């Protein structure tokens, strides 16, 4: 079964050898500190032993991995150069993390910043707060930019882009989401409803499953399905008048846009609440703080 999955992925790839190298590095990065033996890498990635050994040997020669005395492999010191290069080119994310950490500390809820690029929304910074936003997600996790993901970004895009975002959405729900996008533009914040009957313990469990699957690059498809199930608990966005008339509100996530240096909305700042009975004063406080954090990121962090 493992081999079949790897073969299927390779058949769809433009460069299967490159995919194998990436998969090995990702596996070691997500694995335990004492790493894996070549046989374990082969088994977990669905490779034959000789292929896994060849990839590990090439990575060892470049010092991207190192072989320990017991012949297990872990990440190598040369990756520090790569990491420092990323930090040097993306200093804005260090500053963003400070804003997100402060927001999570003020509200007690987990917060995340995601970047929209092409067909995907990628988590680039995360502070877990109570550990529920986004459930089971880590920096680097990617979602397809399709409704409902990325609403705070899509709200500022063209009508054609909005319709592409809604392409696979039933008409009745699509009409509601169009109104929700308008609400985000007018209010600066979008509030997603926690669907009636949602079990927060189940959400937590699904998040743990998604996190466990992240350690195995061969399980990307299954992890994507689990994350899609998590997303199904947040499908309705409130109108401003609905929030104004409520005393308590079931809330899943709050979202607000973050503008880049060119004035384009390429980022979405998210706060995870996942509660069926948020008092209106508390929700209003969270909305104010999230909006202020989004504005701070837009004005003080030079995103590209």
Number of C-alpha atoms within 10 A of each C-alpha: 7 14 16 11 15 19 15 10 13 16 11 9 12 9 10 15 13 12 14 19 17 13 17 22 21 16 23 21 14 14 16 11 11 13 21 20 19 23 15 15 23 20 15 19 21 19 20 14 14 12 14 22 17 13 18 24 18 13 19 18 11 14 15 20 22 21 19 13 7 8 12 16 22 24 24 18 13 15 15 12 11 12 10 11 11 11 13 10 9 14 13 16 18 12 14 25 19 13 20 27 18 15 22 23 16 13 19 17 21 25 33 26 26 26 21 21 11 8 12 17 24 22 22 18 21 24 26 22 20 15 18 23 24 24 23 24 21 20 14 14 16 18 18 17 21 20 20 21 20 27 25 28 28 28 25 18 15 10 12 9 13 20 16 15 21 20 13 11 16 9 11 8 12 18 12 15 23 17 14 23 23 15 21 25 17 12 14 21 23 28 27 24 21 25 17 9 8 16 15 16 9 11 19 17 14 19 23 15 16 24 17 14 19 23 17 19 19 20 17 14 12 13 22 18 12 17 21 14 13 19 17 12 20 20 17 19 26 19 19 16 9 10 15 10 10 10 11 15 20 19 23 27 24 24 27 29 33 29 22 17 14 10 10 16 21 23 28 25 27 27 30 25 26 27 16 19 12 17 13 16 11 12 19 14 13 20 21 14 16 26 22 15 21 26 17 15 25 21 14 13 20 17 21 11
